[in-house]
Every structure is written in C-alpha cells, then in structure tokens.
C-alpha cells in the first residue's frame, strides 16, 4: 500500500453498452495500493446528462481525484474541470475536441471488418447486437463472458454521440492514453490521432477494445502511473 495515495480517489467511468461491472478486474488491484475506488454510473442519455452525473459522483469524493474513462466514457471525463481532478486516463477512449461530437471521432476512420453495424431504434437508442461483443467490443474474452456482458448491456442514446462536446479538460490537465492496438471498435489510428492531439502520455499495447476485462494489469499500471505522477508526490 502506498500511503501517499491513501487520500486519493480513482473514479472509473464505463462506456456505451456497459455499467460499472466492466471494471471488476481492476478495482481490487487498485484498492491494494491504498486508493479509494468508485465506479460512476452514467445514464447514457446525453453527453450533458452523463457529464453532470459524473460531476455528482466526483462531488461525493474527498481529496485529489484521477478520472478514468473507457470508450465513450472518454468524452464524459473530459467535461470535468473540478480542481480536485488531477489527471485523466483514457482507456481505448474517445476524445472529441470542443465543438466536435463523439460520432465525429468515432467514425473518423473506416470501420474494422468485424465491427458491428449500429443504428438507433424507434426510441432513439442504440443497442449492440449480441455478436458484437464477442467480435469487436471484447473479442479476447471467453465466450461465456461475452454472453454475460451482452445480456447486461445498457443502450446508448443517439444524443450522446450527436451532442457537441464542451471545452475538454485534457487541454489543461495531465492525461494518459492506453492505446489498444487490436481495437475493432475504435480505430487504433483514430486513438493515436486523439492521443497526440491531447498531448497525452501514450501507452500502446496489443490489446482489444476492453483491456480492463482482458488485460487488467495494463490498465492498473497506467492508472497508477497517472496517480503517482499527479498525486503521489
């Protein structure tokens, strides 16, 4: 346990079609380093709603904070300008600039051949086809686990990806980016573009779109690096 981190909190933000359980493999390893860990439940109803929901979770914490976002969650963590937020960690995440939408960056490159075709239903929400989890969202997990995450999925509203992003916190806060070289949802080329634009510290690995499930040690490593460099001094 690192006593210098004992006053800090790591807030983990899930992406589309997910909930806080997607972080199950990194919570205890981070906790063993003395950090307080919380998973922010975001409603996936609009980018503004999700940014507000995360801000309310951060309000409940004390001391310095590291905020971590996966996939769509990257757009959400960039809306946090609280002074207690010391660093941002992007895990195969999306990072639209001010005035851009999530869709602008998500569709910047040609989709992977295994990427699912996505379209909203009559209620304006997008569901992931079941096979999309085993083929693209987390193609390195065992099939049983892919079946479970497909069953517990939460749809994302079109508003989340079409609303223009506010001024992002990564322009003023230190940022880290775990680049997933074998991502089939968000092009690695797009991840590199965003991470370079953010001037993030890039940690590139041969992992799939959901490394918190398939390579949790790497995710923990990047989060701890951010925590040590921006809090544990």
Secondary structure, DSSP 8 states (H G I E B T S, - for coil): --GGGTT-EEEEE--TT--GGGGHHHHHHHHTTT-EEEEE----S-HHHHHHHHHHHHHT--S-EEEEEETTHHHHHTT---TTEEEEEEES-----TT--HHHHHTSS---TT-----B-TTSEE---HHHIIIIISTTS-HHHHHHHHHT---EEHHHHHS---S-GGGTSEEEEEEETT-SSS-HHHHHHHHHHHT-EEEEES--TTHHHH-HHHHHHHHHHHHHHHT--
